[in-house]
Amino acid sequence: MHRHPCIFPAFLAMMCAALGLSGCHDGKGDSDANASTVASARVAAAQRGNISRVLTLAGQFQPYQVVDVHPKVSGYMARINVDIGDVVHQGQTLAMLQVPELKAQLQSATFSVEQSKEEITRAQHEIDRAQATYSALHAQSERLRQAAAARPGLIAQQELDNAQAQDLSAQAQVDSAKAAMAAAKQHMGAATADEQGVDALENYTNVTAPIAGVVIWRYADTGALIQGGTNSNDQALPIVRLSQSSLLRLRVPVPEDDVQFVHVGDQLDVRVDAINRSFTGKIVRFTRNVDFETRTMETEIDVENKDLSIAPGMYANTLLELVDRNNVVTVPVDALVLKGNQQTIYVLDDSNRVHIHRVRVGLEGQKLAEIISGLNQGDRVVLGGQENYREGQRVDPLLTPEPASDTVHETGGTIDMKAGEEEGGNN
């Protein structure tokens, strides 16, 4: 019973020591727990830069015009002056035809014209004669009428009536002669038109080039019977085919998704590997129609080719800048979070707390996106894992360097001229 007072104080001292140690240990754990609640986040700064989209396409050169040259008349080929590959000028004689029956027709038409001229001369003489007769008879009728008026009964009424009738008849003869003259002139006009028509057909035996260009095919030889190209149902072959190659059309098929960016006047960088030539062209026209099968729209660039160095049918690779945004605020696409129909970005303030901003996004590239509103240059934005953060939460930022500009390269197909050579060399 005397040991109890000694044991109890010792027990109390041990308990206090245990409690003190426990209290120190618990305070340190709380501090570590608080430190572990500050999550880290990858962030990047909003910057000013450029975003663009460029499209590479393979195109093919086509002649600006291709004309099949048919003769107006049928005949035998007397001479052909050109062959494939010849460069011709507009109006240059390509071939001569022989049409014997045209000479007879032309002689007949010329004879009709001469006959009409004689008819006009004869009609003029008839008018002169009729007018002379009319003048004499009219003067005689007037004298008799005046005499009868001065001395009534001096001249018989029958004589006065006969003189007046002759006067009227002579006047009718003048009118008839004038009508004959009009008919002769009409006949002259018809004969002249016939002569001009036959003469034109005679001139058509000289076949000329309607455009300046290159003869890309020849269909006829000397002595061949050539059918005239006046009948649209006739399957007659032309004499030659001309290609206007001094000006070419470069046709490129623009994919459906990029049609909205195509405008007349847009510039393209063109590379023709076959002749090792590069130049810049402009879009001059496009079909405004998407092909049902290929889902592309044909677009054309006019290319000067006065030296004929580019042959129609050659391929070219083109680079078209579809859209370009310069000096705009850009952020990585990882910073964008779609909530419903609204694009948002998680932004850090000066105390590293998260704030959710609604933003308006412009052009999106492969790595960067244009921010039109809702964000300023220099703002720090969270990259990825935004579902792990909430409004007002404090984070430990890990700044990640990101580029300020981005170019998206799209391809609608290109032609590699060296690929075939390398494959052939390996064989």
Number of C-alpha atoms within 10 A of each C-alpha: 4 6 7 8 9 9 10 11 11 11 11 11 11 12 12 12 12 11 12 12 11 11 11 10 11 11 10 10 11 11 10 10 10 9 10 10 10 12 13 13 21 17 25 23 22 25 22 20 18 19 27 19 21 17 20 21 22 22 29 18 23 24 21 17 16 17 16 17 20 20 23 19 21 19 21 19 20 16 16 19 11 17 17 14 14 14 17 21 15 11 12 15 16 20 22 21 25 20 17 11 10 17 14 12 17 20 14 16 22 19 14 19 21 15 16 22 17 14 19 21 14 16 22 17 14 19 21 15 16 21 19 14 19 21 15 12 21 20 14 17 21 15 14 19 18 12 13 16 12 10 9 11 10 11 14 11 13 9 13 17 14 12 21 19 15 17 22 16 17 22 18 15 19 21 15 16 21 18 14 19 21 14 16 22 17 14 19 21 14 16 22 18 14 19 21 15 15 21 18 13 18 21 14 17 22 17 21 19 21 16 18 18 26 23 24 16 18 19 11 17 16 14 14 13 15 21 20 17 18 13 10 7 7 10 9 14 17 19 22 22 20 27 25 22 28 20 22 25 21 27 23 24 22 27 19 14 9 15 19 10 13 19 15 13 12 15 17 21 15 23 19 19 16 13 11 7 12 14 11 13 20 18 19 15 16 19 10 11 13 16 14 8 6 11 13 19 22 19 23 24 25 19 21 14 14 11 9 15 11 22 16 19 12 15 24 24 21 27 20 23 20 20 15 12 16 12 13 20 25 31 31 27 17 17 24 22 20 10 9 7 6 11 15 19 25 23 23 22 13 8 9 15 18 23 19 17 15 18 17 14 17 16 16 20 19 14 18 26 25 27 21 15 13 12 20 15 14 12 16 26 29 26 23 17 12 17 7 8 19 13 11 13 13 20 18 14 18 13 15 12 9 15 15 21 24 20 17 18 15 15 15 15 14 15 15 13 13 11 10 10 11 10 9 9 8 7 6
